[in-house]
Amino acid sequence: MLAPDAVEYHLHRGHLLYRKGEFSAAAEAINRAAALDPASQAAKRAQLDLLLADGRVTDATAIGGELLRAFPEDEASAEAVLRVLNRRLDTIDGDYVVLGDRTGRLRRPPHPVPGFTEQLRSQGRIVHALIIRETRTRFGDSRLGYGWALLEPILHIALLSAVFSLLMRGSPPIGANFFVFYYTGLIRYYGANP
């Protein structure tokens, strides 16, 4: 007795039609099985294999993702998705390294050691990038913030120089000029505490 609404019936029918070479009829049968039971693991794997045989790797990859999401612990599903990924890797042009296959890794030639001027340029680019990053994160919300970054230490030094020159009657503890004395101390402070 035939059971046209049973998932297994359509799956077996699809497999038989596929072996006979009737691919469109096999696709219809397998798609019918998947429509009858969308959560069927066997139907999803059969769809994946059929799409892969038809050369529709992108569609097979999408179904493979659904299969792994629904059945993450199933080894048969993982093997089916691995077949899709291997096919996908075969279609990529260029060199790639499979992380699990360490014996066949190609050795890349070593990079030449850069000269002194190239190292200086590289350091300059790094310092420039760090300065840009710092100013944008601290003062990037407004254009006035960039001015404040310069104005704040100048005002701080001028205020401290004026106050302490009045309190200490014009002579700093070290040196001859209050401005230079406080400038050297505050620049170090601002450099350490941005």
C-alpha positions as CSV (number, residue, x, y, z in Angstrom):
1,M,0.0,0.0,0.0
2,L,1.4,3.4,-1.0
3,A,1.5,6.3,1.4
4,P,1.8,9.5,-0.7
5,D,1.7,11.7,2.4
6,A,4.6,9.9,4.2
7,V,8.0,11.6,4.2
8,E,9.9,8.3,3.9
9,Y,7.9,7.5,0.7
10,H,9.0,10.7,-1.0
11,L,12.5,10.4,0.2
12,H,12.9,6.8,-1.1
13,R,11.2,7.8,-4.3
14,G,13.6,10.8,-4.7
15,H,16.6,8.6,-4.2
16,L,15.5,6.0,-6.7
17,L,14.7,8.7,-9.3
18,Y,18.1,10.2,-8.7
19,R,19.8,6.9,-9.3
20,K,17.8,6.4,-12.5
21,G,19.1,9.8,-13.7
22,E,15.7,11.6,-13.5
23,F,17.0,14.6,-11.6
24,S,14.0,17.0,-11.9
25,A,11.6,14.3,-10.7
26,A,13.9,13.4,-7.9
27,A,14.1,17.1,-6.8
28,E,10.3,17.3,-6.8
29,A,10.0,14.2,-4.6
30,I,12.6,15.3,-2.1
31,N,11.2,18.8,-2.0
32,R,7.7,17.3,-1.4
33,A,9.2,15.3,1.5
34,A,10.8,18.5,2.9
35,A,7.4,20.3,2.6
36,L,5.6,17.5,4.4
37,D,8.1,17.6,7.4
38,P,10.2,20.8,7.4
39,A,12.0,19.6,10.5
40,S,13.0,16.3,8.8
41,Q,16.8,15.8,9.1
42,A,16.9,13.2,6.3
43,A,14.9,15.5,3.9
44,K,17.2,18.4,4.5
45,R,20.3,16.2,3.9
46,A,18.7,14.9,0.7
47,Q,18.0,18.4,-0.5
48,L,21.5,19.4,0.3
49,D,23.0,16.5,-1.7
50,L,20.7,17.1,-4.6
51,L,21.6,20.8,-4.8
52,L,25.2,20.0,-4.5
53,A,25.0,17.4,-7.4
54,D,23.2,20.1,-9.4
55,G,26.0,22.5,-8.9
56,R,24.0,25.0,-6.8
57,V,26.6,25.4,-4.1
58,T,25.1,28.6,-2.6
59,D,21.7,27.1,-2.1
60,A,23.3,23.9,-0.6
61,T,25.3,26.1,1.8
62,A,22.1,27.8,3.0
63,I,20.4,24.5,3.6
64,G,23.6,23.3,5.3
65,G,23.4,26.2,7.7
66,E,19.8,25.4,8.5
67,L,20.8,21.8,9.0
68,L,23.6,22.6,11.5
69,R,21.4,25.1,13.3
70,A,18.6,22.5,13.8
71,F,20.9,19.5,14.5
72,P,24.3,20.7,15.8
73,E,25.2,17.3,17.3
74,D,24.4,15.0,14.3
75,E,27.4,13.6,12.6
76,A,25.6,12.8,9.3
77,S,24.5,16.4,9.0
78,A,28.1,17.6,9.8
79,E,29.5,15.3,7.1
80,A,26.9,16.6,4.6
81,V,27.8,20.2,5.3
82,L,31.5,19.3,5.1
83,R,31.0,18.0,1.6
84,V,29.4,21.4,0.7
85,L,32.2,23.3,2.2
86,N,34.8,21.2,0.4
87,R,33.0,21.9,-2.9
88,R,32.9,25.5,-2.1
89,L,36.6,25.6,-1.4
90,D,37.2,23.9,-4.7
91,T,35.5,26.8,-6.5
92,I,37.7,29.5,-4.8
93,D,40.5,30.7,-6.9
94,G,43.9,31.3,-5.3
95,D,45.9,29.7,-2.5
96,Y,44.3,28.7,0.7
97,V,45.4,26.6,3.6
98,V,43.2,24.1,5.4
99,L,44.0,24.4,9.1
100,G,43.7,20.7,9.8
101,D,46.1,19.7,7.0
102,R,49.4,20.9,8.3
103,T,51.6,18.5,6.2
104,G,50.8,20.1,2.9
105,R,51.2,23.7,3.9
106,L,53.3,25.7,1.5
107,R,56.1,27.7,2.9
108,R,56.0,31.4,2.1
109,P,59.2,33.2,1.4
110,P,60.3,35.4,4.3
111,H,59.7,39.1,4.0
112,P,62.9,41.2,3.5
113,V,64.0,43.1,6.5
114,P,63.1,46.8,6.0
115,G,65.8,49.4,6.0
116,F,66.2,52.1,8.6
117,T,64.3,54.8,6.6
118,E,61.4,52.4,6.1
119,Q,61.3,51.6,9.8
120,L,61.3,55.3,10.6
121,R,58.4,55.9,8.2
122,S,56.5,53.0,9.7
123,Q,57.0,54.4,13.2
124,G,55.9,57.8,12.0
125,R,52.7,56.3,10.6
126,I,52.0,54.5,13.9
127,V,52.5,57.6,16.0
128,H,50.4,59.7,13.6
129,A,47.6,57.1,13.8
130,L,47.8,57.0,17.6
131,I,47.6,60.8,17.8
132,I,44.6,60.9,15.4
133,R,42.8,58.2,17.4
134,E,43.5,59.9,20.7
135,T,42.2,63.3,19.5
136,R,39.1,61.9,17.9
137,T,38.2,59.8,20.9
138,R,38.7,62.7,23.3
139,F,37.6,65.7,21.3
140,G,36.0,64.3,18.2
141,D,32.4,65.5,19.1
142,S,33.1,69.1,18.4
143,R,35.6,71.3,16.6
144,L,36.0,73.4,19.7
145,G,37.4,70.4,21.5
146,Y,40.5,70.4,19.4
147,G,41.2,74.0,20.5
148,W,40.5,73.1,24.1
149,A,43.2,70.4,23.9
150,L,45.7,73.1,23.2
151,L,44.2,75.9,25.4
152,E,43.8,73.9,28.6
153,P,47.5,73.3,29.3
154,I,48.4,76.8,28.3
155,L,45.9,78.3,30.7
156,H,46.9,75.9,33.4
157,I,50.6,76.9,33.1
158,A,49.8,80.6,33.0
159,L,47.5,80.5,36.0
160,L,50.0,78.5,38.1
161,S,52.9,80.7,37.0
162,A,51.0,83.9,38.0
163,V,49.8,82.5,41.4
164,F,53.1,81.1,42.5
165,S,55.2,84.1,41.2
166,L,53.0,86.3,43.5
167,L,53.3,83.9,46.5
168,M,57.0,83.2,46.1
169,R,57.9,86.8,45.2
170,G,59.1,86.1,41.7
171,S,61.7,83.4,42.2
172,P,60.9,79.7,41.3
173,P,62.4,76.9,43.5
174,I,64.6,75.8,40.5
175,G,65.7,78.0,37.6
176,A,65.0,81.7,36.9
177,N,61.6,81.6,35.1
178,F,58.3,80.4,36.6
179,F,56.9,79.7,33.2
180,V,59.7,77.3,32.2
181,F,59.6,75.7,35.6
182,Y,55.9,74.9,35.5
183,Y,55.9,74.1,31.8
184,T,58.4,71.3,32.2
185,G,56.4,69.8,35.1
186,L,52.9,70.2,33.6
187,I,53.8,68.8,30.2
188,R,55.0,65.6,31.9
189,Y,51.7,65.6,33.9
190,Y,49.5,66.0,30.8
191,G,51.6,63.4,28.9
192,A,51.1,60.8,31.6
193,N,47.4,61.6,32.3
194,P,45.5,62.2,29.0
